[in-house]
Amino acid sequence: MRKGRLIVAVSAAIGLIPVIVYAVLFPKMPSQVPIHFTGGTADRFTGKWGFEPLLLAGLGEVGLALMLLICWAD
């Protein structure tokens, strides 16, 4: 049981790295940020205040939360 908690804690810490980087770099970001690339060229943009950049940064934590929910429900 203790090993499982350690794995969850490490996974949560690793998942927070992109969120922290996003928060640190947010003031330096342009008002429009690319969120999709095709062939190395940006083809979809959104505002830095939009939901997508935060979702992309927090996707690791969302995945961890869903995994824990599934394990808890089992």
HTML snippet that shows the backbone in 3Dmol.js (N, CA, C, O; Angstrom):
<script src="https://3Dmol.org/build/3Dmol-min.js"></script>
<div id="view" style="width:600px;height:400px;position:relative"></div>
<script>
const pdb = `
ATOM      1  N   MET A   1       0.816  -1.201   0.000  1.00  0.00           N
ATOM      2  CA  MET A   1       0.000   0.000   0.000  1.00  0.00           C
ATOM      3  C   MET A   1       0.854   1.256   0.000  1.00  0.00           C
ATOM      4  O   MET A   1       0.517   2.244  -0.653  1.00  0.00           O
ATOM      5  N   ARG A   2       1.938   1.218   0.719  1.00  0.00           N
ATOM      6  CA  ARG A   2       2.805   2.397   0.799  1.00  0.00           C
ATOM      7  C   ARG A   2       3.448   2.691  -0.554  1.00  0.00           C
ATOM      8  O   ARG A   2       3.609   3.854  -0.925  1.00  0.00           O
ATOM      9  N   LYS A   3       3.821   1.634  -1.299  1.00  0.00           N
ATOM     10  CA  LYS A   3       4.424   1.815  -2.616  1.00  0.00           C
ATOM     11  C   LYS A   3       3.427   2.475  -3.577  1.00  0.00           C
ATOM     12  O   LYS A   3       3.805   3.308  -4.401  1.00  0.00           O
ATOM     13  N   GLY A   4       2.145   2.091  -3.460  1.00  0.00           N
ATOM     14  CA  GLY A   4       1.114   2.688  -4.311  1.00  0.00           C
ATOM     15  C   GLY A   4       0.957   4.176  -4.062  1.00  0.00           C
ATOM     16  O   GLY A   4       0.782   4.948  -5.004  1.00  0.00           O
ATOM     17  N   ARG A   5       1.018   4.584  -2.808  1.00  0.00           N
ATOM     18  CA  ARG A   5       0.910   6.015  -2.480  1.00  0.00           C
ATOM     19  C   ARG A   5       2.116   6.789  -2.998  1.00  0.00           C
ATOM     20  O   ARG A   5       1.985   7.930  -3.442  1.00  0.00           O
ATOM     21  N   LEU A   6       3.279   6.169  -2.939  1.00  0.00           N
ATOM     22  CA  LEU A   6       4.492   6.820  -3.460  1.00  0.00           C
ATOM     23  C   LEU A   6       4.376   7.017  -4.967  1.00  0.00           C
ATOM     24  O   LEU A   6       4.736   8.070  -5.492  1.00  0.00           O
ATOM     25  N   ILE A   7       3.878   6.012  -5.649  1.00  0.00           N
ATOM     26  CA  ILE A   7       3.717   6.118  -7.102  1.00  0.00           C
ATOM     27  C   ILE A   7       2.718   7.220  -7.451  1.00  0.00           C
ATOM     28  O   ILE A   7       2.948   7.988  -8.386  1.00  0.00           O
ATOM     29  N   VAL A   8       1.630   7.305  -6.721  1.00  0.00           N
ATOM     30  CA  VAL A   8       0.637   8.358  -6.963  1.00  0.00           C
ATOM     31  C   VAL A   8       1.239   9.732  -6.694  1.00  0.00           C
ATOM     32  O   VAL A   8       1.015  10.667  -7.462  1.00  0.00           O
ATOM     33  N   ALA A   9       1.998   9.861  -5.615  1.00  0.00           N
ATOM     34  CA  ALA A   9       2.613  11.151  -5.283  1.00  0.00           C
ATOM     35  C   ALA A   9       3.619  11.572  -6.349  1.00  0.00           C
ATOM     36  O   ALA A   9       3.646  12.735  -6.749  1.00  0.00           O
ATOM     37  N   VAL A  10       4.439  10.643  -6.809  1.00  0.00           N
ATOM     38  CA  VAL A  10       5.425  10.963  -7.852  1.00  0.00           C
ATOM     39  C   VAL A  10       4.706  11.308  -9.151  1.00  0.00           C
ATOM     40  O   VAL A  10       5.095  12.252  -9.840  1.00  0.00           O
ATOM     41  N   SER A  11       3.664  10.558  -9.493  1.00  0.00           N
ATOM     42  CA  SER A  11       2.902  10.846 -10.711  1.00  0.00           C
ATOM     43  C   SER A  11       2.261  12.234 -10.646  1.00  0.00           C
ATOM     44  O   SER A  11       2.255  12.965 -11.636  1.00  0.00           O
ATOM     45  N   ALA A  12       1.730  12.590  -9.494  1.00  0.00           N
ATOM     46  CA  ALA A  12       1.121  13.910  -9.330  1.00  0.00           C
ATOM     47  C   ALA A  12       2.164  15.010  -9.468  1.00  0.00           C
ATOM     48  O   ALA A  12       1.900  16.043 -10.082  1.00  0.00           O
ATOM     49  N   ALA A  13       3.345  14.793  -8.902  1.00  0.00           N
ATOM     50  CA  ALA A  13       4.419  15.787  -9.004  1.00  0.00           C
ATOM     51  C   ALA A  13       4.874  15.952 -10.449  1.00  0.00           C
ATOM     52  O   ALA A  13       5.088  17.072 -10.913  1.00  0.00           O
ATOM     53  N   ILE A  14       5.020  14.848 -11.150  1.00  0.00           N
ATOM     54  CA  ILE A  14       5.436  14.917 -12.560  1.00  0.00           C
ATOM     55  C   ILE A  14       4.354  15.603 -13.391  1.00  0.00           C
ATOM     56  O   ILE A  14       4.666  16.389 -14.285  1.00  0.00           O
ATOM     57  N   GLY A  15       3.091  15.313 -13.103  1.00  0.00           N
ATOM     58  CA  GLY A  15       1.989  15.935 -13.832  1.00  0.00           C
ATOM     59  C   GLY A  15       1.882  17.433 -13.589  1.00  0.00           C
ATOM     60  O   GLY A  15       1.341  18.159 -14.423  1.00  0.00           O
ATOM     61  N   LEU A  16       2.388  17.896 -12.466  1.00  0.00           N
ATOM     62  CA  LEU A  16       2.329  19.332 -12.148  1.00  0.00           C
ATOM     63  C   LEU A  16       3.420  20.143 -12.857  1.00  0.00           C
ATOM     64  O   LEU A  16       3.311  21.366 -12.953  1.00  0.00           O
ATOM     65  N   ILE A  17       4.452  19.488 -13.347  1.00  0.00           N
ATOM     66  CA  ILE A  17       5.553  20.216 -14.001  1.00  0.00           C
ATOM     67  C   ILE A  17       5.044  21.094 -15.148  1.00  0.00           C
ATOM     68  O   ILE A  17       5.383  22.277 -15.175  1.00  0.00           O
ATOM     69  N   PRO A  18       4.240  20.576 -16.110  1.00  0.00           N
ATOM     70  CA  PRO A  18       3.758  21.464 -17.179  1.00  0.00           C
ATOM     71  C   PRO A  18       2.890  22.618 -16.667  1.00  0.00           C
ATOM     72  O   PRO A  18       2.929  23.713 -17.228  1.00  0.00           O
ATOM     73  N   VAL A  19       2.115  22.386 -15.617  1.00  0.00           N
ATOM     74  CA  VAL A  19       1.275  23.448 -15.059  1.00  0.00           C
ATOM     75  C   VAL A  19       2.150  24.552 -14.467  1.00  0.00           C
ATOM     76  O   VAL A  19       1.863  25.737 -14.641  1.00  0.00           O
ATOM     77  N   ILE A  20       3.199  24.170 -13.779  1.00  0.00           N
ATOM     78  CA  ILE A  20       4.122  25.153 -13.194  1.00  0.00           C
ATOM     79  C   ILE A  20       4.838  25.935 -14.292  1.00  0.00           C
ATOM     80  O   ILE A  20       4.965  27.156 -14.204  1.00  0.00           O
ATOM     81  N   VAL A  21       5.303  25.238 -15.321  1.00  0.00           N
ATOM     82  CA  VAL A  21       5.968  25.912 -16.444  1.00  0.00           C
ATOM     83  C   VAL A  21       5.004  26.886 -17.119  1.00  0.00           C
ATOM     84  O   VAL A  21       5.389  28.000 -17.474  1.00  0.00           O
ATOM     85  N   TYR A  22       3.748  26.463 -17.294  1.00  0.00           N
ATOM     86  CA  TYR A  22       2.730  27.341 -17.884  1.00  0.00           C
ATOM     87  C   TYR A  22       2.543  28.598 -17.039  1.00  0.00           C
ATOM     88  O   TYR A  22       2.475  29.705 -17.573  1.00  0.00           O
ATOM     89  N   ALA A  23       2.462  28.427 -15.727  1.00  0.00           N
ATOM     90  CA  ALA A  23       2.252  29.573 -14.835  1.00  0.00           C
ATOM     91  C   ALA A  23       3.446  30.524 -14.857  1.00  0.00           C
ATOM     92  O   ALA A  23       3.271  31.741 -14.804  1.00  0.00           O
ATOM     93  N   VAL A  24       4.653  29.977 -14.935  1.00  0.00           N
ATOM     94  CA  VAL A  24       5.857  30.816 -14.951  1.00  0.00           C
ATOM     95  C   VAL A  24       5.973  31.571 -16.274  1.00  0.00           C
ATOM     96  O   VAL A  24       6.334  32.748 -16.289  1.00  0.00           O
ATOM     97  N   LEU A  25       5.672  30.901 -17.377  1.00  0.00           N
ATOM     98  CA  LEU A  25       5.830  31.522 -18.696  1.00  0.00           C
ATOM     99  C   LEU A  25       4.614  32.333 -19.138  1.00  0.00           C
ATOM    100  O   LEU A  25       4.689  33.031 -20.149  1.00  0.00           O
ATOM    101  N   PHE A  26       3.510  32.264 -18.421  1.00  0.00           N
ATOM    102  CA  PHE A  26       2.284  32.947 -18.827  1.00  0.00           C
ATOM    103  C   PHE A  26       2.470  34.438 -19.098  1.00  0.00           C
ATOM    104  O   PHE A  26       1.983  34.925 -20.118  1.00  0.00           O
ATOM    105  N   PRO A  27       3.154  35.183 -18.230  1.00  0.00           N
ATOM    106  CA  PRO A  27       3.312  36.621 -18.510  1.00  0.00           C
ATOM    107  C   PRO A  27       4.107  36.919 -19.786  1.00  0.00           C
ATOM    108  O   PRO A  27       3.942  37.988 -20.375  1.00  0.00           O
ATOM    109  N   LYS A  28       4.956  35.999 -20.215  1.00  0.00           N
ATOM    110  CA  LYS A  28       5.791  36.225 -21.397  1.00  0.00           C
ATOM    111  C   LYS A  28       5.132  35.725 -22.680  1.00  0.00           C
ATOM    112  O   LYS A  28       5.645  35.971 -23.772  1.00  0.00           O
ATOM    113  N   MET A  29       4.000  35.025 -22.561  1.00  0.00           N
ATOM    114  CA  MET A  29       3.341  34.465 -23.739  1.00  0.00           C
ATOM    115  C   MET A  29       2.678  35.563 -24.561  1.00  0.00           C
ATOM    116  O   MET A  29       2.201  36.553 -24.005  1.00  0.00           O
ATOM    117  N   PRO A  30       2.644  35.393 -25.901  1.00  0.00           N
ATOM    118  CA  PRO A  30       1.892  36.355 -26.725  1.00  0.00           C
ATOM    119  C   PRO A  30       0.400  36.170 -26.481  1.00  0.00           C
ATOM    120  O   PRO A  30      -0.021  35.171 -25.896  1.00  0.00           O
ATOM    121  N   SER A  31      -0.395  37.131 -26.928  1.00  0.00           N
ATOM    122  CA  SER A  31      -1.841  37.054 -26.673  1.00  0.00           C
ATOM    123  C   SER A  31      -2.481  35.888 -27.433  1.00  0.00           C
ATOM    124  O   SER A  31      -3.478  35.333 -26.970  1.00  0.00           O
ATOM    125  N   GLN A  32      -1.936  35.512 -28.573  1.00  0.00           N
ATOM    126  CA  GLN A  32      -2.415  34.364 -29.338  1.00  0.00           C
ATOM    127  C   GLN A  32      -1.329  33.293 -29.340  1.00  0.00           C
ATOM    128  O   GLN A  32      -0.185  33.568 -29.702  1.00  0.00           O
ATOM    129  N   VAL A  33      -1.682  32.071 -28.936  1.00  0.00           N
ATOM    130  CA  VAL A  33      -0.706  30.977 -28.894  1.00  0.00           C
ATOM    131  C   VAL A  33      -1.157  29.856 -29.816  1.00  0.00           C
ATOM    132  O   VAL A  33      -2.350  29.566 -29.899  1.00  0.00           O
ATOM    133  N   PRO A  34      -0.211  29.218 -30.513  1.00  0.00           N
ATOM    134  CA  PRO A  34      -0.573  28.086 -31.374  1.00  0.00           C
ATOM    135  C   PRO A  34      -0.843  26.849 -30.525  1.00  0.00           C
ATOM    136  O   PRO A  34      -0.120  26.571 -29.569  1.00  0.00           O
ATOM    137  N   ILE A  35      -1.890  26.108 -30.885  1.00  0.00           N
ATOM    138  CA  ILE A  35      -2.193  24.885 -30.145  1.00  0.00           C
ATOM    139  C   ILE A  35      -2.247  23.659 -31.042  1.00  0.00           C
ATOM    140  O   ILE A  35      -2.428  22.546 -30.547  1.00  0.00           O
ATOM    141  N   HIS A  36      -2.095  23.837 -32.354  1.00  0.00           N
ATOM    142  CA  HIS A  36      -2.068  22.690 -33.260  1.00  0.00           C
ATOM    143  C   HIS A  36      -1.127  22.987 -34.415  1.00  0.00           C
ATOM    144  O   HIS A  36      -1.104  24.097 -34.946  1.00  0.00           O
ATOM    145  N   PHE A  37      -0.356  21.984 -34.793  1.00  0.00           N
ATOM    146  CA  PHE A  37       0.611  22.119 -35.876  1.00  0.00           C
ATOM    147  C   PHE A  37       0.378  21.012 -36.898  1.00  0.00           C
ATOM    148  O   PHE A  37       0.093  19.872 -36.534  1.00  0.00           O
ATOM    149  N   THR A  38       0.501  21.356 -38.185  1.00  0.00           N
ATOM    150  CA  THR A  38       0.465  20.388 -39.267  1.00  0.00           C
ATOM    151  C   THR A  38       1.698  20.607 -40.121  1.00  0.00           C
ATOM    152  O   THR A  38       1.871  21.673 -40.710  1.00  0.00           O
ATOM    153  N   GLY A  39       2.550  19.604 -40.188  1.00  0.00           N
ATOM    154  CA  GLY A  39       3.770  19.718 -40.976  1.00  0.00           C
ATOM    155  C   GLY A  39       4.697  20.805 -40.476  1.00  0.00           C
ATOM    156  O   GLY A  39       5.417  21.412 -41.270  1.00  0.00           O
ATOM    157  N   GLY A  40       4.698  21.062 -39.200  1.00  0.00           N
ATOM    158  CA  GLY A  40       5.584  22.069 -38.630  1.00  0.00           C
ATOM    159  C   GLY A  40       5.053  23.488 -38.708  1.00  0.00           C
ATOM    160  O   GLY A  40       5.720  24.424 -38.267  1.00  0.00           O
ATOM    161  N   THR A  41       3.845  23.660 -39.270  1.00  0.00           N
ATOM    162  CA  THR A  41       3.243  24.983 -39.392  1.00  0.00           C
ATOM    163  C   THR A  41       2.024  25.068 -38.473  1.00  0.00           C
ATOM    164  O   THR A  41       1.170  24.181 -38.477  1.00  0.00           O
ATOM    165  N   ALA A  42       1.955  26.124 -37.702  1.00  0.00           N
ATOM    166  CA  ALA A  42       0.809  26.316 -36.809  1.00  0.00           C
ATOM    167  C   ALA A  42      -0.434  26.587 -37.637  1.00  0.00           C
ATOM    168  O   ALA A  42      -0.429  27.454 -38.510  1.00  0.00           O
ATOM    169  N   ASP A  43      -1.510  25.838 -37.362  1.00  0.00           N
ATOM    170  CA  ASP A  43      -2.737  26.049 -38.113  1.00  0.00           C
ATOM    171  C   ASP A  43      -3.957  26.271 -37.208  1.00  0.00           C
ATOM    172  O   ASP A  43      -5.077  26.390 -37.705  1.00  0.00           O
ATOM    173  N   ARG A  44      -3.752  26.327 -35.903  1.00  0.00           N
ATOM    174  CA  ARG A  44      -4.838  26.658 -34.987  1.00  0.00           C
ATOM    175  C   ARG A  44      -4.278  27.473 -33.840  1.00  0.00           C
ATOM    176  O   ARG A  44      -3.277  27.099 -33.228  1.00  0.00           O
ATOM    177  N   PHE A  45      -4.925  28.583 -33.553  1.00  0.00           N
ATOM    178  CA  PHE A  45      -4.480  29.491 -32.501  1.00  0.00           C
ATOM    179  C   PHE A  45      -5.615  29.716 -31.516  1.00  0.00           C
ATOM    180  O   PHE A  45      -6.790  29.571 -31.854  1.00  0.00           O
ATOM    181  N   THR A  46      -5.249  30.070 -30.304  1.00  0.00           N
ATOM    182  CA  THR A  46      -6.220  30.453 -29.281  1.00  0.00           C
ATOM    183  C   THR A  46      -5.581  31.523 -28.409  1.00  0.00           C
ATOM    184  O   THR A  46      -4.362  31.695 -28.415  1.00  0.00           O
ATOM    185  N   GLY A  47      -6.399  32.230 -27.671  1.00  0.00           N
ATOM    186  CA  GLY A  47      -5.877  33.239 -26.763  1.00  0.00           C
ATOM    187  C   GLY A  47      -5.217  32.593 -25.555  1.00  0.00           C
ATOM    188  O   GLY A  47      -5.605  31.499 -25.143  1.00  0.00           O
ATOM    189  N   LYS A  48      -4.230  33.258 -24.991  1.00  0.00           N
ATOM    190  CA  LYS A  48      -3.542  32.671 -23.838  1.00  0.00           C
ATOM    191  C   LYS A  48      -4.459  32.582 -22.627  1.00  0.00           C
ATOM    192  O   LYS A  48      -4.172  31.834 -21.693  1.00  0.00           O
ATOM    193  N   TRP A  49      -5.551  33.328 -22.625  1.00  0.00           N
ATOM    194  CA  TRP A  49      -6.527  33.252 -21.539  1.00  0.00           C
ATOM    195  C   TRP A  49      -7.561  32.160 -21.792  1.00  0.00           C
ATOM    196  O   TRP A  49      -8.450  31.949 -20.967  1.00  0.00           O
ATOM    197  N   GLY A  50      -7.455  31.463 -22.921  1.00  0.00           N
ATOM    198  CA  GLY A  50      -8.424  30.426 -23.263  1.00  0.00           C
ATOM    199  C   GLY A  50      -8.294  29.177 -22.404  1.00  0.00           C
ATOM    200  O   GLY A  50      -7.364  29.040 -21.610  1.00  0.00           O
ATOM    201  N   PHE A  51      -9.244  28.277 -22.582  1.00  0.00           N
ATOM    202  CA  PHE A  51      -9.285  27.039 -21.819  1.00  0.00           C
ATOM    203  C   PHE A  51      -8.274  26.015 -22.329  1.00  0.00           C
ATOM    204  O   PHE A  51      -7.729  25.242 -21.541  1.00  0.00           O
ATOM    205  N   GLU A  52      -8.016  26.000 -23.643  1.00  0.00           N
ATOM    206  CA  GLU A  52      -7.158  24.975 -24.229  1.00  0.00           C
ATOM    207  C   GLU A  52      -5.725  24.971 -23.698  1.00  0.00           C
ATOM    208  O   GLU A  52      -5.213  23.897 -23.381  1.00  0.00           O
ATOM    209  N   PRO A  53      -5.050  26.125 -23.585  1.00  0.00           N
ATOM    210  CA  PRO A  53      -3.673  26.076 -23.071  1.00  0.00           C
ATOM    211  C   PRO A  53      -3.595  25.520 -21.647  1.00  0.00           C
ATOM    212  O   PRO A  53      -2.683  24.758 -21.328  1.00  0.00           O
ATOM    213  N   LEU A  54      -4.528  25.892 -20.813  1.00  0.00           N
ATOM    214  CA  LEU A  54      -4.537  25.369 -19.446  1.00  0.00           C
ATOM    215  C   LEU A  54      -4.870  23.877 -19.442  1.00  0.00           C
ATOM    216  O   LEU A  54      -4.292  23.119 -18.664  1.00  0.00           O
ATOM    217  N   LEU A  55      -5.792  23.452 -20.299  1.00  0.00           N
ATOM    218  CA  LEU A  55      -6.133  22.037 -20.394  1.00  0.00           C
ATOM    219  C   LEU A  55      -4.925  21.224 -20.856  1.00  0.00           C
ATOM    220  O   LEU A  55      -4.637  20.163 -20.301  1.00  0.00           O
ATOM    221  N   LEU A  56      -4.227  21.718 -21.863  1.00  0.00           N
ATOM    222  CA  LEU A  56      -3.049  21.005 -22.350  1.00  0.00           C
ATOM    223  C   LEU A  56      -1.970  20.919 -21.281  1.00  0.00           C
ATOM    224  O   LEU A  56      -1.288  19.901 -21.164  1.00  0.00           O
ATOM    225  N   ALA A  57      -1.815  21.975 -20.506  1.00  0.00           N
ATOM    226  CA  ALA A  57      -0.826  21.950 -19.428  1.00  0.00           C
ATOM    227  C   ALA A  57      -1.240  20.999 -18.317  1.00  0.00           C
ATOM    228  O   ALA A  57      -0.389  20.343 -17.718  1.00  0.00           O
ATOM    229  N   GLY A  58      -2.528  20.915 -18.035  1.00  0.00           N
ATOM    230  CA  GLY A  58      -3.001  20.093 -16.932  1.00  0.00           C
ATOM    231  C   GLY A  58      -3.473  18.706 -17.324  1.00  0.00           C
ATOM    232  O   GLY A  58      -4.062  18.002 -16.503  1.00  0.00           O
ATOM    233  N   LEU A  59      -3.227  18.299 -18.564  1.00  0.00           N
ATOM    234  CA  LEU A  59      -3.704  17.006 -19.035  1.00  0.00           C
ATOM    235  C   LEU A  59      -3.146  15.838 -18.228  1.00  0.00           C
ATOM    236  O   LEU A  59      -3.840  14.838 -18.042  1.00  0.00           O
ATOM    237  N   GLY A  60      -1.928  15.938 -17.752  1.00  0.00           N
ATOM    238  CA  GLY A  60      -1.347  14.873 -16.931  1.00  0.00           C
ATOM    239  C   GLY A  60      -2.107  14.693 -15.635  1.00  0.00           C
ATOM    240  O   GLY A  60      -2.349  13.566 -15.205  1.00  0.00           O
ATOM    241  N   GLU A  61      -2.484  15.792 -15.011  1.00  0.00           N
ATOM    242  CA  GLU A  61      -3.236  15.708 -13.755  1.00  0.00           C
ATOM    243  C   GLU A  61      -4.649  15.186 -14.005  1.00  0.00           C
ATOM    244  O   GLU A  61      -5.187  14.439 -13.188  1.00  0.00           O
ATOM    245  N   VAL A  62      -5.246  15.571 -15.117  1.00  0.00           N
ATOM    246  CA  VAL A  62      -6.576  15.072 -15.456  1.00  0.00           C
ATOM    247  C   VAL A  62      -6.526  13.561 -15.663  1.00  0.00           C
ATOM    248  O   VAL A  62      -7.400  12.838 -15.187  1.00  0.00           O
ATOM    249  N   GLY A  63      -5.508  13.088 -16.370  1.00  0.00           N
ATOM    250  CA  GLY A  63      -5.344  11.655 -16.586  1.00  0.00           C
ATOM    251  C   GLY A  63      -5.129  10.906 -15.285  1.00  0.00           C
ATOM    252  O   GLY A  63      -5.696   9.832 -15.084  1.00  0.00           O
ATOM    253  N   LEU A  64      -4.315  11.463 -14.403  1.00  0.00           N
ATOM    254  CA  LEU A  64      -4.079  10.837 -13.102  1.00  0.00           C
ATOM    255  C   LEU A  64      -5.365  10.781 -12.290  1.00  0.00           C
ATOM    256  O   LEU A  64      -5.651   9.760 -11.664  1.00  0.00           O
ATOM    257  N   ALA A  65      -6.134  11.845 -12.289  1.00  0.00           N
ATOM    258  CA  ALA A  65      -7.390  11.866 -11.539  1.00  0.00           C
ATOM    259  C   ALA A  65      -8.371  10.819 -12.083  1.00  0.00           C
ATOM    260  O   ALA A  65      -9.041  10.134 -11.310  1.00  0.00           O
ATOM    261  N   LEU A  66      -8.454  10.698 -13.403  1.00  0.00           N
ATOM    262  CA  LEU A  66      -9.334   9.695 -13.989  1.00  0.00           C
ATOM    263  C   LEU A  66      -8.856   8.284 -13.651  1.00  0.00           C
ATOM    264  O   LEU A  66      -9.674   7.417 -13.343  1.00  0.00           O
ATOM    265  N   MET A  67      -7.552   8.043 -13.703  1.00  0.00           N
ATOM    266  CA  MET A  67      -7.012   6.729 -13.358  1.00  0.00           C
ATOM    267  C   MET A  67      -7.325   6.381 -11.905  1.00  0.00           C
ATOM    268  O   MET A  67      -7.722   5.253 -11.612  1.00  0.00           O
ATOM    269  N   LEU A  68      -7.152   7.339 -10.993  1.00  0.00           N
ATOM    270  CA  LEU A  68      -7.447   7.090  -9.585  1.00  0.00           C
ATOM    271  C   LEU A  68      -8.935   6.856  -9.367  1.00  0.00           C
ATOM    272  O   LEU A  68      -9.313   6.026  -8.540  1.00  0.00           O
ATOM    273  N   LEU A  69      -9.776   7.568 -10.087  1.00  0.00           N
ATOM    274  CA  LEU A  69     -11.225   7.373  -9.980  1.00  0.00           C
ATOM    275  C   LEU A  69     -11.619   5.980 -10.440  1.00  0.00           C
ATOM    276  O   LEU A  69     -12.442   5.316  -9.811  1.00  0.00           O
ATOM    277  N   ILE A  70     -11.027   5.547 -11.538  1.00  0.00           N
ATOM    278  CA  ILE A  70     -11.322   4.201 -12.049  1.00  0.00           C
ATOM    279  C   ILE A  70     -10.848   3.147 -11.050  1.00  0.00           C
ATOM    280  O   ILE A  70     -11.573   2.189 -10.783  1.00  0.00           O
ATOM    281  N   CYS A  71      -9.655   3.304 -10.497  1.00  0.00           N
ATOM    282  CA  CYS A  71      -9.146   2.350  -9.512  1.00  0.00           C
ATOM    283  C   CYS A  71      -9.995   2.338  -8.254  1.00  0.00           C
ATOM    284  O   CYS A  71     -10.237   1.275  -7.682  1.00  0.00           O
ATOM    285  N   TRP A  72     -10.447   3.492  -7.819  1.00  0.00           N
ATOM    286  CA  TRP A  72     -11.265   3.600  -6.621  1.00  0.00           C
ATOM    287  C   TRP A  72     -12.621   2.924  -6.832  1.00  0.00           C
ATOM    288  O   TRP A  72     -13.143   2.280  -5.921  1.00  0.00           O
ATOM    289  N   ALA A  73     -13.188   3.069  -8.025  1.00  0.00           N
ATOM    290  CA  ALA A  73     -14.506   2.504  -8.333  1.00  0.00           C
ATOM    291  C   ALA A  73     -14.445   0.991  -8.494  1.00  0.00           C
ATOM    292  O   ALA A  73     -15.469   0.319  -8.376  1.00  0.00           O
ATOM    293  N   ASP A  74     -13.286   0.456  -8.756  1.00  0.00           N
ATOM    294  CA  ASP A  74     -13.139  -0.986  -8.989  1.00  0.00           C
ATOM    295  C   ASP A  74     -13.218  -1.784  -7.741  1.00  0.00           C
ATOM    296  O   ASP A  74     -13.111  -3.009  -7.783  1.00  0.00           O
TER     297      ASP A  74
END
`;
const viewer = $3Dmol.createViewer("view");
viewer.addModel(pdb, "pdb");
viewer.setStyle({}, {cartoon: {color: "spectrum"}});
viewer.zoomTo();
viewer.render();
</script>
